[in-house]
Amino acid sequence: MRERKLPVKHIMGIRHGDNVKVVAGRDKGKTGRVLTVDPWKNRVTVEHANMIKRHTRPNPQKNIKGGIIDKEAPIHVSNVMLLCPNCEKHTRAGFTTLSDGSKTRICRRCEKTMEFGND
């Protein structure tokens, strides 16, 4: 019998609220804010990128009107890159430990810390 693989939580340098640029796929070149992060599936949802049409039924209890709704679908994390607020280019995120012992993300291009004030 085949053994089942256990789900793995991936370490991602992208967090909720970061500004990212889509570098591959149908929406290549678009930029937006990260709405959701799923480290178990290695996917992120980016604002106004990978839009899909969702057919929904009306539900008066939840105040849902129904019809065809445009919404964002998740994108694989390898298809997006962080936008550095300092050098304003897409970059990889690195991690470093500061002198006070806290861990922070740095830009691989300009080597400055990327503090977005979201966590």
Phi and psi in degrees as a GROMACS rama.xvg file:
@    title "Ramachandran Plot"
@    xaxis  label "Phi"
@    yaxis  label "Psi"
@TYPE xy
-74.2586  141.66  ARG-2
-82.5699  142.302  GLU-3
-82.5494  141.304  ARG-4
-83.541  134.842  LYS-5
-80.3528  147.279  LEU-6
-65.494  145.137  PRO-7
-117.077  131.849  VAL-8
-87.7954  116.847  LYS-9
-83.3332  147.156  HIS-10
-88.9894  118.238  ILE-11
-120.165  141.799  MET-12
-85.4829  3.41169  GLY-13
-109.112  134.517  ILE-14
-121.833  167.807  ARG-15
-61.0569  131.557  HIS-16
94.7614  -9.53815  GLY-17
-70.3122  151.999  ASP-18
-91.6317  128.058  ASN-19
-130.279  162.892  VAL-20
-120.689  133.957  LYS-21
-80.3107  121.756  VAL-22
-106.734  -5.33745  VAL-23
-152.174  152.232  ALA-24
104.736  -168.813  GLY-25
-63.7641  -33.2513  ARG-26
-103.901  33.7301  ASP-27
-58.3202  131.006  LYS-28
100.309  -16.6347  GLY-29
-76.2979  147.393  LYS-30
-119.546  152.897  THR-31
-174.042  177.539  GLY-32
-94.2459  143.621  ARG-33
-76.7332  123.813  VAL-34
-91.7021  -45.8079  LEU-35
-136.773  153.344  THR-36
-129.439  129.276  VAL-37
-120.547  94.5798  ASP-38
-70.8109  -17.7466  PRO-39
-75.9751  -34.4877  TRP-40
-103.098  -1.56303  LYS-41
62.6522  42.2811  ASN-42
-131.859  151.995  ARG-43
-130.668  152.178  VAL-44
-108.861  124.432  THR-45
-109.534  137.584  VAL-46
-62.4421  128.243  GLU-47
62.5586  27.0793  HIS-48
-130.592  146.264  ALA-49
56.9068  51.5381  ASN-50
-73.3964  135.098  MET-51
-125.182  162.803  ILE-52
-102.326  128.303  LYS-53
-116.398  122.538  ARG-54
-88.7168  114.025  HIS-55
-117.765  147.417  THR-56
-89.0581  148.676  ARG-57
-68.4669  141.616  PRO-58
-137.862  99.1426  ASN-59
-64.311  -28.3339  PRO-60
-65.952  -37.9047  GLN-61
-97.3808  7.19695  LYS-62
59.7922  40.9466  ASN-63
-102.287  123.849  ILE-64
-73.5253  -39.6479  LYS-65
95.9477  171.113  GLY-66
111.931  -159.311  GLY-67
-97.1316  119.676  ILE-68
-116.552  135.592  ILE-69
-88.0016  129.585  ASP-70
-145.122  163.153  LYS-71
-83.1748  141.126  GLU-72
-110.273  154.962  ALA-73
-66.4061  149.073  PRO-74
-119.79  146.291  ILE-75
-64.6732  141.257  HIS-76
-65.0567  -22.235  VAL-77
-73.0539  -13.5861  SER-78
-94.5558  3.14873  ASN-79
-127.641  152.562  VAL-80
-132.832  147.146  MET-81
-66.0597  145.63  LEU-82
-100.265  122.069  LEU-83
-77.1009  129.578  CYS-84
-72.8256  -17.3253  PRO-85
-86.5171  -55.2253  ASN-86
-93.6978  -5.71747  CYS-87
56.1438  35.9074  GLU-88
-128.932  160.984  LYS-89
-75.7153  142.586  HIS-90
-152.644  167.694  THR-91
-88.2062  154.3  ARG-92
-98.1231  134.212  ALA-93
-114.34  165.411  GLY-94
-120.94  142.09  PHE-95
-143.757  157.435  THR-96
-103.89  126.153  THR-97
-78.7193  172.593  LEU-98
-65.7085  -25.7277  SER-99
-84.7145  0.394781  ASP-100
97.1596  -4.67869  GLY-101
-84.2995  149.277  SER-102
-98.9171  134.847  LYS-103
-139.161  162.454  THR-104
-91.9913  144.429  ARG-105
-126.802  156.674  ILE-106
-81.0526  133.071  CYS-107
-75.4015  -17.8656  ARG-108
-83.7734  -55.1521  ARG-109
-102.686  -3.63408  CYS-110
60.9809  21.9764  GLU-111
-98.3929  156.049  LYS-112
-71.9017  145.343  THR-113
-106.538  89.4982  MET-114
-103.014  114.432  GLU-115
-101.054  -12.3462  PHE-116
73.3585  28.785  GLY-117
-106.604  -13.8252  ASN-118
